[in-house]
Amino acid sequence: MPRTKGSKNKTTALTIDERIAAVTAEIEALQEQVKSKKAELKQLGALKSEADQKKILEAAAKSGKTVEEIVALIQDAE
């Protein structure tokens, strides 16, 4: 059975310039997402660093050692 030529079979073909513009816009949107994720990662790294520092200070306080003793322990470990 032959196909009919109607509006159903018509597709809108984008010109090369339109395709370039669409891909460029998509790249820009992805770059913004990457920028946002990098900022989020930096913030999470700072939060982790703060938590690690707090953990170290708590352990130092619980140890009952003086600052000099703790510094000496750390320097000896190097």
Phi and psi restraints in degrees (value plus and minus 20) as a CYANA .aco file:
   2 PRO   PHI     -91.9   -51.9
   2 PRO   PSI     129.6   169.6
   3 ARG   PHI    -100.3   -60.3
   3 ARG   PSI     127.0   167.0
   4 THR   PHI    -112.6   -72.6
   4 THR   PSI     127.7   167.7
   5 LYS   PHI    -115.4   -75.4
   5 LYS   PSI      82.8   122.8
   6 GLY   PHI    -155.3  -115.3
   6 GLY   PSI    -193.1  -153.1
   7 SER   PHI     -89.9   -49.9
   7 SER   PSI     -38.1     1.9
   8 LYS   PHI     -85.8   -45.8
   8 LYS   PSI     -55.6   -15.6
   9 ASN   PHI    -108.7   -68.7
   9 ASN   PSI     -23.2    16.8
  10 LYS   PHI    -104.4   -64.4
  10 LYS   PSI     113.9   153.9
  11 THR   PHI    -139.6   -99.6
  11 THR   PSI     129.7   169.7
  12 THR   PHI    -110.0   -70.0
  12 THR   PSI      95.6   135.6
  13 ALA   PHI    -111.9   -71.9
  13 ALA   PSI     107.4   147.4
  14 LEU   PHI    -102.2   -62.2
  14 LEU   PSI     124.3   164.3
  15 THR   PHI     -94.4   -54.4
  15 THR   PSI     145.3   185.3
  16 ILE   PHI     -80.8   -40.8
  16 ILE   PSI     -60.6   -20.6
  17 ASP   PHI     -82.5   -42.5
  17 ASP   PSI     -59.0   -19.0
  18 GLU   PHI     -87.2   -47.2
  18 GLU   PSI     -59.5   -19.5
  19 ARG   PHI     -86.3   -46.3
  19 ARG   PSI     -61.3   -21.3
  20 ILE   PHI     -80.2   -40.2
  20 ILE   PSI     -65.3   -25.3
  21 ALA   PHI     -82.7   -42.7
  21 ALA   PSI     -60.4   -20.4
  22 ALA   PHI     -86.4   -46.4
  22 ALA   PSI     -63.8   -23.8
  23 VAL   PHI     -86.9   -46.9
  23 VAL   PSI     -59.9   -19.9
  24 THR   PHI     -81.5   -41.5
  24 THR   PSI     -63.4   -23.4
  25 ALA   PHI     -83.7   -43.7
  25 ALA   PSI     -59.7   -19.7
  26 GLU   PHI     -84.8   -44.8
  26 GLU   PSI     -61.5   -21.5
  27 ILE   PHI     -82.4   -42.4
  27 ILE   PSI     -63.8   -23.8
  28 GLU   PHI     -82.0   -42.0
  28 GLU   PSI     -60.4   -20.4
  29 ALA   PHI     -85.3   -45.3
  29 ALA   PSI     -60.9   -20.9
  30 LEU   PHI     -86.7   -46.7
  30 LEU   PSI     -56.7   -16.7
  31 GLN   PHI     -84.3   -44.3
  31 GLN   PSI     -57.3   -17.3
  32 GLU   PHI     -85.2   -45.2
  32 GLU   PSI     -59.8   -19.8
  33 GLN   PHI     -83.6   -43.6
  33 GLN   PSI     -61.7   -21.7
  34 VAL   PHI     -83.2   -43.2
  34 VAL   PSI     -63.8   -23.8
  35 LYS   PHI     -80.3   -40.3
  35 LYS   PSI     -63.3   -23.3
  36 SER   PHI     -84.2   -44.2
  36 SER   PSI     -63.3   -23.3
  37 LYS   PHI     -87.4   -47.4
  37 LYS   PSI     -56.0   -16.0
  38 LYS   PHI     -85.1   -45.1
  38 LYS   PSI     -60.3   -20.3
  39 ALA   PHI     -84.4   -44.4
  39 ALA   PSI     -61.4   -21.4
  40 GLU   PHI     -83.7   -43.7
  40 GLU   PSI     -62.0   -22.0
  41 LEU   PHI     -83.8   -43.8
  41 LEU   PSI     -61.0   -21.0
  42 LYS   PHI     -82.4   -42.4
  42 LYS   PSI     -62.8   -22.8
  43 GLN   PHI     -84.7   -44.7
  43 GLN   PSI     -62.1   -22.1
  44 LEU   PHI     -85.1   -45.1
  44 LEU   PSI     -57.2   -17.2
  45 GLY   PHI     -82.9   -42.9
  45 GLY   PSI     -60.6   -20.6
  46 ALA   PHI     -85.2   -45.2
  46 ALA   PSI     -61.0   -21.0
  47 LEU   PHI     -84.1   -44.1
  47 LEU   PSI     -60.0   -20.0
  48 LYS   PHI     -85.4   -45.4
  48 LYS   PSI     -62.0   -22.0
  49 SER   PHI     -81.1   -41.1
  49 SER   PSI     -63.5   -23.5
  50 GLU   PHI     -81.9   -41.9
  50 GLU   PSI     -62.5   -22.5
  51 ALA   PHI     -85.4   -45.4
  51 ALA   PSI     -60.7   -20.7
  52 ASP   PHI     -83.8   -43.8
  52 ASP   PSI     -63.1   -23.1
  53 GLN   PHI     -83.2   -43.2
  53 GLN   PSI     -61.0   -21.0
  54 LYS   PHI     -83.2   -43.2
  54 LYS   PSI     -61.8   -21.8
  55 LYS   PHI     -81.6   -41.6
  55 LYS   PSI     -62.0   -22.0
  56 ILE   PHI     -84.3   -44.3
  56 ILE   PSI     -65.5   -25.5
  57 LEU   PHI     -82.6   -42.6
  57 LEU   PSI     -60.6   -20.6
  58 GLU   PHI     -84.4   -44.4
  58 GLU   PSI     -61.7   -21.7
  59 ALA   PHI     -85.7   -45.7
  59 ALA   PSI     -59.2   -19.2
  60 ALA   PHI     -85.3   -45.3
  60 ALA   PSI     -61.6   -21.6
  61 ALA   PHI     -86.3   -46.3
  61 ALA   PSI     -59.3   -19.3
  62 LYS   PHI     -91.3   -51.3
  62 LYS   PSI     -44.7    -4.7
  63 SER   PHI     -91.2   -51.2
  63 SER   PSI     -44.7    -4.7
  64 GLY   PHI      58.0    98.0
  64 GLY   PSI     -14.6    25.4
  65 LYS   PHI    -103.9   -63.9
  65 LYS   PSI     135.4   175.4
  66 THR   PHI     -98.1   -58.1
  66 THR   PSI     146.8   186.8
  67 VAL   PHI     -79.6   -39.6
  67 VAL   PSI     -63.6   -23.6
  68 GLU   PHI     -80.9   -40.9
  68 GLU   PSI     -60.5   -20.5
  69 GLU   PHI     -85.5   -45.5
  69 GLU   PSI     -60.7   -20.7
  70 ILE   PHI     -87.8   -47.8
  70 ILE   PSI     -63.1   -23.1
  71 VAL   PHI     -82.7   -42.7
  71 VAL   PSI     -61.2   -21.2
  72 ALA   PHI     -82.6   -42.6
  72 ALA   PSI     -60.9   -20.9
  73 LEU   PHI     -81.9   -41.9
  73 LEU   PSI     -62.8   -22.8
  74 ILE   PHI     -87.7   -47.7
  74 ILE   PSI     -62.3   -22.3
  75 GLN   PHI     -87.3   -47.3
  75 GLN   PSI     -54.9   -14.9
  76 ASP   PHI     -87.7   -47.7
  76 ASP   PSI     -50.0   -10.0
  77 ALA   PHI     -92.0   -52.0
  77 ALA   PSI     -42.5    -2.5
